[in-house]
Amino acid sequence: MPESPESAPPAGPAGPAAVTAAGPEAAGPTRLPTAVIVLGVAVFALGTSEFMLSGLLPEVADDLNVSIPSAGLLISAFAIGMVVGAPVLAVATQRLPRRVTLIGLLAAFGIGHVVGALSSGYALLFASRVVSALACAGFWAVGAAVAISLVPVHARARAMAVMIGGLSIANIAGVPGGAFLGQHLGWRSSFWAVTLMTAVALVGVVLFVPRDSGAQGGTGADGARLRLADELRVFKDGAVLLAMATVVAFAAGTFCLFSYLAPLLTDVTGLSESWVPAVLALYGAGALAGTMIGGRVADAHMFGTLYTGLGGAAAVLATLALTAQFAVAAVLLSGLLGLASFLVAPALNARIFNVAEGAPTLAGASATSSFNTGNTLGPWVGGLVINAGLGYVWTAWVGALIALMGLGLAFAQSRLSAHRSRVIASGCQPVSSESSAVTL
């Protein structure tokens, strides 16, 4: 069914996010501000750190004398910090200028990686991952809000695609590069490399993010509390909860397998460790292609993009489970998994901003927390599967089942949105953050 953008622009004075009543077509093509590009560059550093351990688990496990599943928990530790940090830091910094907040969070992120590089044991490395993740989460939440505020409503998925594109490029260059460094110079060298990239990103934010990007919350203490209370009420809306649950299922399904892709390739497929960076780069190339396509089509075809990405990811994971012992199939399917997974990522982010329109402070935090709840559950479930003796192949089977759950949740979102559209058309305005929404 043809789809139109999901929500009208919020009422209020014209500004960077305003759009004419005639719709996206009347507004014409939107040139994204340089600040949005800079935020994507910063996300490259964040994304490299978030996912690089997927290619370094054997090296970390050997150096710290822990098991592969225990090393995999370092990925979950980062995700846990993201889950907690996004809403907490979004609220805690709501009265600060967004630019100042972004600068402070990047600085904290860099310091966390210095500590990680110098850590002598598993416990300190685990703690440093959590602290770094808190800063990363805050940057994602605030950065997403800044990116959304700088573009009209019909360009939201494009703006989010640029930020997620930084994540995709991290998978192409940063994650394989981290694996290469880890294999030749030790895993700690990857942490030093992320520290350097963070410093570069910090300079970019200082130079290009507008000084007048504003604070996230009210101007006074009472105003801030009232604003936060109003935003929290948005999360009683079933559309918002469904959107968040879909994100959780998507991320959990993908990372149930991806977190253990390196040992699957070496132990099941039979590839040498030198192949792992190349396969991760192929996954990243697929992710970048998926992000570019998803960013272009999701604003106009939201649910079609969700169905295609989630259904495609489930199909790729199931096929990989069946063919993991064949090198050509495993390598090609790794790239297709990146394509399918990141095709849906801009749509999932934009969807949350659309249905949580009344929660500008917490919408970005909710998207970040939802993604990383899935990122936490995925490696954890995958570890349970491995420890149960089912092997690495079963992480793909379980991931496919979870992705199918996400597809079902996307369908439920579509039906709820269609129902609300019919209610609006009949002249009965529901009390909902999606009250201005869509024609499917």
C-alpha positions as CSV (number, residue, x, y, z in Angstrom):
1,M,0.0,0.0,0.0
2,P,1.3,3.5,-0.7
3,E,2.4,5.4,2.3
4,S,2.9,9.0,3.2
5,P,5.2,10.5,5.9
6,E,3.9,9.6,9.3
7,S,3.4,12.8,11.1
8,A,2.7,16.4,10.4
9,P,5.2,19.0,11.7
10,P,4.6,20.1,15.3
11,A,2.6,23.3,15.7
12,G,4.6,26.4,16.5
13,P,6.8,29.1,15.0
14,A,8.6,28.4,11.8
15,G,12.1,27.1,12.3
16,P,14.6,24.6,10.9
17,A,12.2,21.7,11.4
18,A,9.2,23.5,9.9
19,V,7.5,22.3,6.7
20,T,4.7,23.7,4.6
21,A,1.2,22.3,4.8
22,A,1.5,21.2,1.2
23,G,3.8,18.4,2.3
24,P,7.3,17.2,1.4
25,E,6.8,17.6,-2.3
26,A,6.1,21.4,-1.9
27,A,9.2,21.7,0.4
28,G,11.5,20.4,-2.3
29,P,14.7,18.6,-1.9
30,T,16.4,19.3,1.5
31,R,20.2,19.9,1.7
32,L,21.3,18.5,5.0
33,P,23.2,20.9,7.2
34,T,27.0,20.4,7.7
35,A,26.3,19.8,11.4
36,V,24.4,16.6,10.6
37,I,27.3,15.4,8.6
38,V,29.7,16.1,11.5
39,L,27.4,14.1,13.8
40,G,27.7,11.2,11.4
41,V,31.5,11.5,11.6
42,A,31.4,11.4,15.4
43,V,29.2,8.3,15.3
44,F,31.9,6.6,13.2
45,A,34.2,6.8,16.3
46,L,31.4,5.7,18.6
47,G,30.3,2.8,16.3
48,T,33.8,1.5,15.9
49,S,34.1,1.2,19.7
50,E,30.6,-0.3,20.1
51,F,31.2,-3.2,17.7
52,M,34.9,-3.7,17.3
53,L,35.0,-6.3,20.1
54,S,33.0,-8.6,17.8
55,G,36.2,-9.1,15.8
56,L,38.5,-9.2,18.9
57,L,36.8,-11.8,21.2
58,P,39.5,-14.5,20.8
59,E,42.3,-12.0,21.4
60,V,40.6,-10.4,24.4
61,A,39.6,-13.8,25.9
62,D,43.2,-15.2,25.5
63,D,44.9,-12.1,27.0
64,L,42.5,-11.8,30.0
65,N,42.2,-15.6,30.5
66,V,38.4,-15.7,30.2
67,S,36.0,-17.7,28.0
68,I,34.7,-16.5,24.6
69,P,31.1,-16.0,26.1
70,S,32.6,-14.0,29.0
71,A,34.4,-11.8,26.5
72,G,31.2,-11.5,24.6
73,L,29.6,-10.0,27.8
74,L,31.9,-7.0,27.2
75,I,29.6,-6.2,24.2
76,S,26.6,-6.6,26.5
77,A,28.3,-4.3,29.0
78,F,28.6,-1.5,26.5
79,A,25.0,-2.1,25.4
80,I,23.8,-2.0,29.1
81,G,25.5,1.3,29.5
82,M,23.8,2.6,26.4
83,V,20.4,1.4,27.7
84,V,20.8,3.2,31.0
85,G,22.8,6.2,29.8
86,A,20.5,7.4,27.0
87,P,17.4,8.4,29.1
88,V,19.4,9.3,32.3
89,L,21.8,11.6,30.5
90,A,19.0,13.1,28.3
91,V,17.2,14.1,31.4
92,A,20.2,15.1,33.4
93,T,21.5,17.4,30.7
94,Q,18.2,18.8,29.6
95,R,18.9,22.3,30.8
96,L,22.4,22.4,29.2
97,P,23.1,23.7,25.7
98,R,23.1,20.7,23.4
99,R,26.5,21.7,21.9
100,V,28.1,21.8,25.3
101,T,26.6,18.5,26.2
102,L,27.9,16.8,23.0
103,I,31.4,18.2,23.7
104,G,31.5,16.9,27.3
105,L,30.2,13.5,26.3
106,L,32.8,13.0,23.6
107,A,35.5,14.0,26.1
108,A,34.3,11.4,28.6
109,F,34.0,8.8,25.9
110,G,37.7,9.3,24.9
111,I,38.8,9.1,28.6
112,G,37.0,5.9,29.0
113,H,39.0,4.4,26.1
114,V,42.2,5.5,27.6
115,V,41.3,3.6,30.8
116,G,40.2,0.6,28.8
117,A,43.5,0.5,26.9
118,L,45.5,0.6,30.2
119,S,43.3,-1.9,32.1
120,S,45.1,-4.9,33.4
121,G,42.1,-7.2,34.1
122,Y,38.7,-8.1,33.0
123,A,36.8,-6.2,35.8
124,L,38.4,-2.8,35.0
125,L,37.9,-3.3,31.2
126,F,34.2,-4.2,31.9
127,A,33.8,-1.1,34.0
128,S,35.5,1.1,31.4
129,R,33.1,-0.3,28.7
130,V,30.1,0.7,30.8
131,V,31.4,4.2,31.5
132,S,32.3,4.7,27.8
133,A,28.8,3.5,26.8
134,L,27.1,6.0,29.1
135,A,28.9,8.8,27.3
136,C,28.1,7.2,23.9
137,A,24.4,6.8,24.8
138,G,24.1,10.4,25.8
139,F,25.8,11.5,22.6
140,W,23.5,9.4,20.5
141,A,20.4,10.7,22.2
142,V,21.3,14.4,22.2
143,G,22.9,14.1,18.7
144,A,19.8,12.5,17.2
145,A,17.7,15.3,18.7
146,V,20.0,17.9,17.2
147,A,20.0,16.2,13.8
148,I,16.2,16.0,13.8
149,S,15.8,19.6,14.9
150,L,17.9,20.9,12.0
151,V,15.8,19.3,9.2
152,P,12.2,19.4,8.1
153,V,9.9,16.5,9.1
154,H,10.0,14.9,5.6
155,A,13.8,14.6,5.8
156,R,14.0,12.9,9.2
157,A,14.9,9.4,8.0
158,R,17.6,11.0,5.7
159,A,19.1,12.8,8.7
160,M,19.1,9.7,10.8
161,A,20.5,7.8,7.8
162,V,23.6,10.1,7.9
163,M,24.1,9.4,11.6
164,I,23.6,5.6,11.1
165,G,25.8,5.9,8.0
166,G,28.6,6.8,10.4
167,L,27.8,3.5,12.1
168,S,27.8,1.7,8.8
169,I,31.2,3.1,7.8
170,A,32.5,2.1,11.2
171,N,31.5,-1.5,10.3
172,I,33.3,-1.2,6.9
173,A,36.5,0.5,8.1
174,G,36.6,0.9,11.9
175,V,35.5,-2.6,13.0
176,P,37.7,-4.5,10.5
177,G,40.5,-2.0,11.2
178,G,40.2,-2.7,14.9
179,A,40.3,-6.4,14.2
180,F,43.4,-6.0,12.1
181,L,45.1,-3.9,14.7
182,G,44.1,-6.3,17.4
183,Q,45.6,-9.3,15.6
184,H,48.9,-7.6,14.7
185,L,49.5,-5.1,17.6
186,G,47.3,-6.4,20.4
187,W,43.6,-5.6,21.2
188,R,44.7,-2.5,23.2
189,S,45.9,-0.8,20.1
190,S,42.3,-0.7,18.9
191,F,41.3,1.3,22.0
192,W,44.0,3.8,21.4
193,A,42.8,4.2,17.8
194,V,39.3,4.9,19.0
195,T,40.7,7.5,21.4
196,L,42.4,9.3,18.4
197,M,39.2,9.2,16.3
198,T,37.2,10.6,19.2
199,A,39.6,13.5,19.5
200,V,39.1,14.3,15.8
201,A,35.3,14.0,16.2
202,L,35.5,16.4,19.2
203,V,37.1,19.1,17.0
204,G,34.4,18.7,14.4
205,V,31.6,19.2,16.9
206,V,33.3,22.3,18.3
207,L,33.7,23.8,14.9
208,F,30.4,22.9,13.2
209,V,27.5,22.2,15.6
210,P,25.6,25.5,16.1
211,R,26.1,27.3,19.3
212,D,22.4,28.2,19.4
213,S,21.2,24.6,19.1
214,G,19.4,25.2,22.5
215,A,18.8,23.2,25.6
216,Q,16.8,20.1,25.7
217,G,14.4,21.0,28.4
218,G,12.7,24.0,30.0
219,T,14.4,27.2,31.0
220,G,13.6,26.9,34.6
221,A,13.5,24.2,37.3
222,D,9.7,24.0,37.5
223,G,9.4,24.3,33.7
224,A,11.8,21.5,33.2
225,R,9.9,19.2,35.6
226,L,6.6,20.0,33.9
227,R,8.2,19.4,30.5
228,L,9.6,16.0,31.6
229,A,6.3,15.0,33.1
230,D,4.5,15.8,29.9
231,E,7.0,13.8,27.9
232,L,6.7,10.8,30.1
233,R,3.0,10.7,29.5
234,V,3.7,10.1,25.8
235,F,5.2,6.7,26.7
236,K,1.7,5.4,27.8
237,D,0.9,5.4,24.1
238,G,0.7,1.9,22.6
239,A,2.2,3.2,19.3
240,V,5.3,4.4,21.1
241,L,5.7,1.1,23.0
242,L,5.2,-1.0,19.9
243,A,7.9,1.1,18.0
244,M,10.3,0.6,20.9
245,A,9.6,-3.2,21.1
246,T,10.2,-3.5,17.4
247,V,13.6,-1.9,17.7
248,V,14.5,-4.3,20.6
249,A,13.6,-7.4,18.5
250,F,15.5,-6.2,15.5
251,A,18.7,-5.5,17.4
252,A,18.5,-8.7,19.5
253,G,17.9,-10.8,16.5
254,T,20.8,-9.3,14.6
255,F,23.4,-9.3,17.4
256,C,22.5,-12.7,18.7
257,L,24.5,-13.9,15.7
258,F,26.8,-10.9,14.9
259,S,28.4,-10.8,18.3
260,Y,29.7,-14.3,17.7
261,L,30.4,-14.0,13.9
262,A,34.2,-14.2,14.3
263,P,34.3,-17.5,16.1
264,L,31.5,-18.9,13.8
265,L,33.7,-18.1,10.8
266,T,36.8,-19.7,12.2
267,D,35.3,-22.7,14.1
268,V,32.3,-23.6,11.9
269,T,33.1,-22.2,8.5
270,G,36.8,-23.0,8.8
271,L,38.2,-19.7,7.7
272,S,41.5,-18.4,9.1
273,E,41.5,-15.5,11.5
274,S,42.9,-13.3,8.7
275,W,39.6,-13.6,6.9
276,V,37.6,-12.1,9.8
277,P,38.4,-8.4,9.1
278,A,37.5,-8.8,5.4
279,V,34.1,-10.4,6.3
280,L,33.4,-7.7,8.8
281,A,34.2,-5.1,6.1
282,L,31.8,-6.9,3.8
283,Y,29.1,-6.8,6.5
284,G,29.8,-3.0,6.9
285,A,29.6,-2.5,3.1
286,G,26.2,-4.1,3.1
287,A,25.2,-2.0,6.1
288,L,26.2,1.2,4.4
289,A,24.2,0.2,1.3
290,G,21.2,-0.7,3.4
291,T,21.4,2.6,5.3
292,M,21.6,4.7,2.1
293,I,18.6,2.8,0.6
294,G,16.6,2.9,3.8
295,G,17.3,6.6,4.3
296,R,15.9,7.4,0.8
297,V,12.7,5.3,1.0
298,A,11.7,5.1,4.6
299,D,10.2,8.6,4.9
300,A,7.7,7.8,2.1
301,H,7.4,4.0,2.7
302,M,7.8,3.5,6.4
303,F,6.1,0.1,6.9
304,G,7.2,-1.3,3.6
305,T,10.8,-0.6,4.6
306,L,10.2,-2.2,8.0
307,Y,8.7,-5.4,6.5
308,T,11.5,-5.7,3.9
309,G,14.4,-5.2,6.4
310,L,13.1,-7.4,9.2
311,G,11.8,-10.2,6.9
312,G,15.1,-10.1,5.0
313,A,17.2,-10.3,8.1
314,A,15.2,-13.3,9.3
315,A,15.6,-15.0,6.0
316,V,19.4,-14.3,5.8
317,L,19.9,-15.6,9.4
318,A,18.1,-18.8,8.7
319,T,20.0,-19.4,5.5
320,L,23.3,-18.7,7.2
321,A,22.4,-21.3,9.8
322,L,21.8,-23.8,7.1
323,T,25.0,-23.0,5.1
324,A,27.5,-21.8,7.7
325,Q,29.9,-24.7,6.9
326,F,30.3,-23.4,3.3
327,A,32.8,-20.5,3.1
328,V,31.4,-18.8,0.1
329,A,27.8,-18.9,1.5
330,A,28.9,-17.7,4.9
331,V,30.9,-14.7,3.5
332,L,28.2,-13.6,1.1
333,L,25.4,-14.0,3.7
334,S,27.4,-11.9,6.1
335,G,27.2,-9.0,3.6
336,L,23.5,-9.6,3.0
337,L,22.9,-9.5,6.7
338,G,24.4,-6.0,6.9
339,L,22.2,-4.9,4.0
340,A,19.0,-6.2,5.5
341,S,19.7,-5.1,9.0
342,F,20.6,-1.5,8.2
343,L,18.0,-1.1,5.6
344,V,15.5,-0.9,8.4
345,A,17.6,1.2,10.9
346,P,16.7,4.7,9.6
347,A,13.0,3.7,9.5
348,L,13.1,2.4,13.1
349,N,14.7,5.6,14.3
350,A,12.4,7.9,12.4
351,R,9.3,5.9,13.5
352,I,10.1,6.5,17.1
353,F,10.5,10.3,16.6
354,N,7.2,10.3,14.6
355,V,5.0,8.5,17.2
356,A,6.8,10.2,20.2
357,E,6.4,13.7,18.7
358,G,5.4,15.1,22.1
359,A,8.7,13.9,23.7
360,P,11.5,15.8,22.1
361,T,13.9,15.2,25.0
362,L,13.3,11.5,25.4
363,A,12.5,10.4,21.8
364,G,16.2,10.1,20.8
365,A,17.0,8.5,24.2
366,S,14.2,6.0,23.7
367,A,15.5,5.0,20.3
368,T,19.0,4.6,21.7
369,S,17.9,2.6,24.7
370,S,15.7,0.3,22.6
371,F,18.5,-0.5,20.1
372,N,20.9,-1.2,23.0
373,T,18.4,-3.3,25.0
374,G,18.4,-5.5,21.9
375,N,22.1,-5.3,21.7
376,T,22.3,-6.4,25.3
377,L,19.8,-9.3,24.9
378,G,21.3,-10.5,21.7
379,P,24.8,-11.4,22.9
380,W,23.4,-12.7,26.2
381,V,20.9,-15.0,24.4
382,G,23.7,-16.1,22.0
383,G,26.0,-16.9,25.0
384,L,23.2,-19.0,26.6
385,V,22.9,-20.9,23.3
386,I,26.6,-21.5,23.1
387,N,27.0,-22.5,26.8
388,A,24.1,-24.9,26.4
389,G,26.3,-26.8,23.9
390,L,24.2,-26.0,20.8
391,G,27.1,-24.3,19.0
392,Y,27.6,-21.1,17.1
393,V,25.2,-22.0,14.3
394,W,22.2,-21.9,16.7
395,T,22.9,-18.2,17.4
396,A,21.7,-17.7,13.8
397,W,18.6,-19.8,14.2
398,V,17.6,-18.0,17.4
399,G,18.4,-14.6,15.8
400,A,16.1,-15.5,12.9
401,L,13.2,-16.3,15.3
402,I,13.7,-13.0,17.1
403,A,13.7,-11.1,13.8
404,L,10.4,-12.7,12.9
405,M,9.0,-11.4,16.2
406,G,10.1,-7.9,15.1
407,L,8.3,-8.4,11.8
408,G,5.1,-9.3,13.7
409,L,5.5,-6.1,15.9
410,A,6.0,-4.0,12.7
411,F,2.7,-5.4,11.4
412,A,1.0,-4.6,14.6
413,Q,2.3,-1.0,14.3
414,S,0.9,-0.8,10.8
415,R,-2.6,-1.9,11.9
416,L,-2.7,0.5,14.8
417,S,-1.6,3.3,12.6
418,A,-4.3,2.4,10.0
419,H,-6.9,2.3,12.7
420,R,-6.0,5.8,14.0
421,S,-6.0,7.2,10.5
422,R,-9.6,5.9,10.0
423,V,-10.6,7.4,13.4
424,I,-9.1,10.8,12.2
425,A,-10.9,10.5,8.9
426,S,-14.2,9.9,10.6
427,G,-13.8,13.2,12.5
428,C,-13.0,11.7,16.0
429,Q,-9.5,13.0,17.1
430,P,-7.8,10.4,19.4
431,V,-5.6,11.6,22.2
432,S,-2.3,10.2,20.9
433,S,1.1,11.3,19.8
434,E,0.2,9.9,16.4
435,S,-2.9,11.9,16.0
436,S,-1.6,13.7,13.0
437,A,-0.3,10.5,11.4
438,V,-0.5,8.5,8.3
439,T,-2.3,7.1,5.4
440,L,-0.9,3.6,4.8
